[in-house]
Amino acid sequence: MEAYKKFWSDSILILVVPRENVFYAQKISDLEFKETYDIDTDFLRIEEMFLRINSENVLHYGKEACKIIGIKE
């Protein structure tokens, strides 16, 4: 995380995780230095960060992302 903050502090980190809401996001500058991060408290659902993304698209692309990473519904 130190390198991200040093070189890309104005970037947004996007996580793809195999759970109900697949996509999460957080500004690098808003993340603290920690050994582990909690998806529920340290990150936002992607549509909370990017307000023009709608829930239907999140569901569609979430299913596609799960297929790509080998997670079956």
C-alpha positions in Angstrom: 0.0 0.0 0.0 2.9 2.3 0.6 3.9 2.2 -3.1 0.3 2.9 -4.2 0.1 5.9 -1.9 3.5 7.2 -3.0 3.0 6.8 -6.7 -0.7 6.6 -7.3 -2.4 8.3 -4.4 -5.1 9.8 -6.6 -6.1 6.4 -8.0 -9.0 4.3 -7.1 -8.5 0.6 -6.2 -11.1 -1.7 -7.5 -11.6 -5.1 -5.9 -13.4 -8.1 -7.5 -14.5 -10.5 -4.8 -16.8 -13.6 -5.0 -19.7 -12.4 -2.9 -23.1 -11.0 -3.5 -21.8 -7.6 -4.5 -18.7 -8.5 -6.6 -17.2 -5.0 -7.1 -15.8 -2.7 -4.4 -13.8 0.5 -4.7 -11.8 2.9 -2.5 -9.6 5.9 -3.2 -6.0 5.0 -2.5 -5.6 8.2 -0.5 -8.4 7.2 1.8 -6.9 3.8 2.7 -4.9 3.6 5.9 -1.7 1.5 6.2 -2.9 -1.9 7.6 -1.9 -5.5 7.4 -5.4 -6.6 6.4 -8.4 -4.7 5.1 -12.1 -5.4 5.7 -14.2 -5.3 2.5 -17.3 -4.1 4.5 -15.6 -1.2 6.4 -12.7 -0.1 4.3 -14.3 -0.2 0.8 -17.5 1.0 -0.8 -19.7 -0.8 -3.3 -18.6 0.3 -6.7 -21.9 2.1 -7.4 -21.4 4.2 -4.3 -18.0 5.4 -5.7 -19.2 5.7 -9.3 -22.7 7.1 -9.2 -23.4 6.6 -12.9 -23.1 2.8 -12.6 -26.5 1.2 -12.0 -27.3 -1.9 -10.1 -28.4 -3.9 -13.2 -24.9 -3.4 -14.7 -23.3 -4.4 -11.5 -25.3 -7.7 -11.4 -24.6 -8.4 -15.1 -20.8 -7.8 -14.9 -20.6 -9.4 -11.5 -21.8 -12.6 -13.1 -19.4 -12.3 -15.9 -16.5 -11.6 -13.5 -17.4 -14.7 -11.4 -17.3 -16.8 -14.6 -13.9 -15.4 -15.5 -12.4 -16.2 -12.1 -14.1 -19.6 -12.0 -16.8 -19.1 -9.4 -20.1 -20.7 -10.3 -23.4 -19.2 -9.2 
